[in-house]
Amino acid sequence: MAEEVKSEAGEEGGISAAGTAVKEGIVGSLKGINEIEAEIVSLVRNTVSNTLRATGSVATEGLTVTRDVVKGALQATEEVGAGLTLGIKSVAKGLVMGVSDVGGDILTVAHHAVKGAVSGAAEIGADVGVVASRAVSGVVEATKEIGGNVGGVAKVAVEGALEAAGALGNTAVRTVKDLLVGVAEGVKEVASAALPKPSGGSSSPSSTSRREEG
């Protein structure tokens, strides 16, 4: 009987140790991911701002740099074989911050960064909905940090995502829309104005009034 108790205690200790090991491993991995994301933001931000300062033409070169940076991120994803859904948020965030550093138009950059990310995601077979959501989150996060117009940026970013999805078909639009609703609501629903209204939405007020009357 004593042997059985010792055995059970040993097993419990082993399971506890395994749980602790997994927890510590995950915490370490997540810390590593956060560090990688911060590095990507810094890399993109510095590259964009330095490039635009060197050209001396923010207005005309901003979109070109945005397109090239997104393209570079997509190429990196293809070479590594994964990571777009993780890294695109940091890329989009770095783009907005880099353009902001040189006084560029962050609304235009946000729109084209998200649009390019969604289009590129479709080309390499990545999840367009997740990529759209991550990219929009990145530009919104950047705008908050630099004290910009969060609602305006969110709106044009959502519009960019839906514009790119529209070129892919109705299924892509629905997928992107479903995943962007939460992002839109996260900025006080300002961006929800850019989301397509559900079909038959005009009947909702009457149905609401019927419920109230009942």
N, C-alpha and C positions, 0 to 999 in steps of 0.2 A: 504494500500500500504506500509506504514511504517512497519507494522507487517511482511509483506512478506519479505522485505529487511532484517529485523533483523533475521528472520528465516533462510534465505539463508546464512547470515554471520555466524550464529551459526553452521550451517551444515558444512560450509567451515572450520571453526575453528576445528570442531570435526574431520573432515577428515585429516586436517593438523596434528593434535595431534596424530591421529592414525598412520599416516605415520612416524612421528618422533619416536613414540614408537616402531614401527617395526624396523626402522633403528637402533635405539639404542640397541634393543634386538639382532639384527643380529650381530652388531659390538661386543657386549658383548660375543655372542656365538662364533664368529670367534676368538676373543682373547682367549677364553677358549680352543678352539681347538688347537690353536698355542701353548698354554702352555702345553696341554696334549701331543702334538707331541714332544715338547722339553723334557718333562719328560721321554717319551718312549726312545728317543735317548740317553739320559743320563743314564737311567736304563740299556739299552742293552749294551751301550759302557762300562760302569763300570763293569757290570757282566762279559762280555766277557774278558776284559783285566785282571780283577782280577783272573778269572778262569784260564786263560792261564798262568799268572804269577805263580799261585800256582802249576800248573802241571809241569811247567818248560820245556814243550815240545810243542812249538808253531806249529812246522811243522806237527807233527802227530796228535795233538789234535784240531787244528784249524777247520778242516772240521767237526769233531764230535760236537764241540761247535756250529758251524754254523747250523748244522742240528737240534740240540736240541733246539736252540733258535727259529728257524723258527717253529718247531713243537710246542713249548710252545706258540708262538703267535697264531697259528692256534687253539690250544685248548682253549685259552682265548676267541677267536672269537666265537667258538662254545658255550661256556658257557654264554657269554654275549648276543649272538644272532646277533651281527652285528659288523662292525668296521674294517674288514680286509682291505678293499680298502683304508680306512683312515690311519690305523696304520701301514700297511706293509712298507710304505715309511720310516717311522721313525725307524722301526726294521732293515731294510736293511742298512740305514744310520748308525745306531748305531753299527751294525756288522762290517762294514768296518772300522769305527773309532776305535773300540775296538781292532781289529786285528792289525791295524796300530800302535796303542799305544805300542804294544809289539814287533814290528818289523816283523810281519807276512806278508804273501803273500796276498795282497788285491785283486789281480786279481782272484786268486782261490776262495777266499771268495765271491767276487762279483758274479762270475759265479754260484756257488752253492746256494747262498742266493736267487738269482732270480729264478733259476731252482726249488728249493724247494718251493718257494712261489707260483709259477704257478701250480705245481703239487698239492700242498695242497689246493689251491683255487678250483681246479676242484673237489677234493674229498668232499669238503663241499658245493659245488654248488655255489661258488662265481663267479663273472665275471672275467675270466682268463685274458682277454685283459686289463681290468683296473688294475688288480693286477700286471700284468707284467709291465705295464707302470709306475705305482707308485713305484714298486721295483727298476726298472732301474733308475728312477729319484732319488731315495734315495741313491743308490750307487754312482751315478754321482755327486750328491750334496756333499756327504761326501768326495769324491775324490778331488773336487775343494777346499774344506775347508782345507784339509790336504796337498794340493799342490802336489797331485799325478798325474799320467798319465791318464788324463780324457778320452782321445780317446781310450786308451787300455782297460780301465775299462768298458767303454760303450760298446765296441765291445764284450768282453767276457760276459758281462751281457746280451746283446741281444742274443748272442749265447745260453746262458743258458735258456733264456725264450723260444726260438724257439725249443730247444732240448726237453724241457718239453712239449711244445705244440704238437710237432711231435708225442709224445707217445699218445696223446689224439685224433689225427685225423686231417684231412685237414681243417675242419671248424675252429678248435681251432688255427691252424697255421695262417689261414687268419685273424682271429680276432686279434690275438696277433700282427701279422705283421702290420696290419692297424693302431693299436694304438701305435706301437713303432716307426713308421716312423717319427713322430714329435719329439720324444725324440732323435732319431738318428740325425735328422737335427739340433737339438739344440746343438749338440757337433760337429758342422762343418762337419756333414755327415761322420765322421770317422766310426761310428758304422753301417752306411748303407751298408758297405761292407759285414756285417754279415747277412743282410736280404736277403732272397731268391729273385732272380730276377723274374720279371713277365714273364709269358709264352709269347713266341713270341717276347721277348725283342730284339732278334738279328736283327729283321726287322726294328727297330726304326731308326738306322742311315740312311738307305736308304730312309725311309719315310721323314726324316728330310731334306735330300739332295734334295728330290723331291720338298719339299715346298720351299727350297731356290732357286731352279732353276726356280720354277713357279713365 
